[in-house]
Amino acid sequence: ASSTDDATARTIVEVNEAGVTTRLRVEADWAGSEEREVAYAVPFACDAEASFSGFGAQYNQTDQRGEVFELWVQEQGLARTGLSPFTGDEHTTYFPMPWWLDWRGFGVLVDTHAKVNADLCATDADVAWLEVEHRRPGQSGEETAFEALVFHGPSARDVVRQLGDRVGRPQRPPEWAFSPWIAIQGGSDAVRDEVARLRAADVPFSAVWVQDWIGGKVIVGDVYDLTYRWVADEALYPDLAGLVSELRADDLRFLGYANSFVIDGLDHYDEMAAMGLLPRDPEGATYRFGITVSDGSVADFTNPATDAYVLGYLRAMVRDLGFDGWMADFGEWLPYDAQIFAGDPALVHNDYPRLWHRLNEQVMNEERPDGDWVVFSRSGWTGDQSAQQIVWIGDQEADWEPTDGLPTVLPAILNLGLSAVPFVTHDIAGYSGGPSTKELFARWTELGAFTTFMRTHEGLAALANWGWDSDAETTAHFRRFARIHEALVPELLALADEGATTSLPPMRHLALVFPDDVQSRAQSESFLLGDDLLVAPVIEEGATSREVYLPPGTWFHVWTGATHEGGQTITIDAPIGSPPVFSRGTDRADLRALWME
């Protein structure tokens, strides 16, 4: 142990060996200090081989070396260019995590709910700085130390497993969840009509996701937005329980939508405010702010009475309506300066997603103890791995831009996988912006076919976006890749079993499988499904070929059966309908047969 002293603080560093981890703790005595906010900044060596992958859902690339950014749960922003209102930057994210994996076989977790700032060998090429911000000690729930856990591996796969042992693991979704899900909205008749057309088109799918069961309307142009409430819109869905039962008779599951907002003027706002179930602002009034096109607040889940109140609505979705699950949206909006029932909001803010997600999981485990349910959500922080089942990577723009479009999907999924989040999905074909195009929908579908969960979203510009049935060619393309995804379900189930017990993601960064291959470490635009199926999606508009790095081994091009030796980068033809997919050591004639139909 070592210590340093100054006028206001005594800092102690303790290193304790405990099995496969080392704990680093930096404490400070702030007695007598007048500082209202304090910070701990701890340096880590940054030599030539150091790498920094993970950090939760990061959308730019997998290795963040040379980057400077904050880790704070927030909206990722629109377009992420920093040039317009409601935007963010390349590191704003719903699910940050103060964690990185170094490909040499160790990982570091900064163990805190406070805001963390990272400077990864940018300001000083030899040093990676991690800074934890705290308010003055003495406040309820205040943390007064910097703590980090170092996981020793020795392999990257071991590190991911060790992290999962620490932060927890999700429940494995049921078998039907690995078949395609289709987003439908617009009312009961619209749902019935689209289900009939999907059946007629012979598209395999297991679930419909109906987000506007709570109500929706056109707010401007082609933009269709939701009414944020926890009860059914009886005008759009006059007998929702009957519709759910009807779909179940057709062997289809029904997924809905919920979030933690409480909108002024709807259903339960006044009652929750009167009961003290909403945060208060610094002046003591109910904390109100703008939420899309409405005003409202968020539920205060530090209050057990709030849990009980909201659980009643969530239970009704299962008991009364028969839902098989839902999207548990948002979770990023607890104000930093709010007055809440318990704890310091500066610390609760990053833990708020877990507080929200655990209620959804609690309801489903109580109502469906057999595990026959799905809940998917987007926000998170360290420890949320055990409270949420499936993470979807949020609201990408329906475009090709590298800041927030299709190219950001794979880095986010890979970084989450390296952060012990094994079950991840995305929207086909994006959500914000738009309208999406025929080519974009096709390329996003091709990626979706090889991801763990294949699911569509009509998007914000729902009335104008391209969809699976926009023309006959698109329908045939979507059917082909939905069938390919369906054929992969047995493999996905085996990989999911592994993920639920070891945290190893089904969609794997190449270096998880080829840890000694330096070129594999640099890949952010391709992945392995399991250990042997390499997928390199086309993410550039107008491209009909792309370069693909093949790790060591013999690789079969799935669509032609041609073989390629690994350890090199090749250029492969990749017109629409032929995304680059390679199988290590085995000719996947089964997938080729489906592709040729």
Sequence and secondary structure as in RCSB ss.txt:
>XXXX:A:sequence
ASSTDDATARTIVEVNEAGVTTRLRVEADWAGSEEREVAYAVPFACDAEASFSGFGAQYNQTDQRGEVFELWVQE
QGLARTGLSPFTGDEHTTYFPMPWWLDWRGFGVLVDTHAKVNADLCATDADVAWLEVEHRRPGQSGEETAFEALV
FHGPSARDVVRQLGDRVGRPQRPPEWAFSPWIAIQGGSDAVRDEVARLRAADVPFSAVWVQDWIGGKVIVGDVYD
LTYRWVADEALYPDLAGLVSELRADDLRFLGYANSFVIDGLDHYDEMAAMGLLPRDPEGATYRFGITVSDGSVAD
FTNPATDAYVLGYLRAMVRDLGFDGWMADFGEWLPYDAQIFAGDPALVHNDYPRLWHRLNEQVMNEERPDGDWVV
FSRSGWTGDQSAQQIVWIGDQEADWEPTDGLPTVLPAILNLGLSAVPFVTHDIAGYSGGPSTKELFARWTELGAF
TTFMRTHEGLAALANWGWDSDAETTAHFRRFARIHEALVPELLALADEGATTSLPPMRHLALVFPDDVQSRAQSE
SFLLGDDLLVAPVIEEGATSREVYLPPGTWFHVWTGATHEGGQTITIDAPIGSPPVFSRGTDRADLRALWME
>XXXX:A:secstr
 EEEE SS EEEEEEEEETTEEEEEEE   TT   SEEEEEEEEE  TT   EEEES SS SB TT EEEE    
  STTSSSSTT   TT  SSEEEEEEETTTEEEEE  SS EEEEESSSSTTEEEEEEEEE TTSTT   EEEEEE
E  SSHHHHHHHHHHHH       GGGGS EEE  S HHHHHHHHHHHHHTT   SEEE GGGG EEEEETTEEE
E   SS  TTT TTHHHHHHHHHHTT EEEEEEESEEETTSTTHHHHHHTT S B TTSSB  EEETTEEEEE  
TTSHHHHHHHHHHHHHHHHTT   EEEEE      TT B SSS HHHHHHHHHHHHHHHHHHHHHHH TT   EE
EE    TTGGGT SEEE    BSS  TTTSGGGHHHHHHHHHTTT   EE  BT SBS    HHHHHHHHHHHHT
SSS BB   TTTTTS  TTSSHHHHHHHHHHHHHHHHTHHHHHHHHHHHHHH   SEE HHHH TT HHHHT  S
 EEETTTEEE    STT SEEEEEE SSEEEETTT  EEESSEEEEEE  TT   EEEESS  HHHHHHHH 
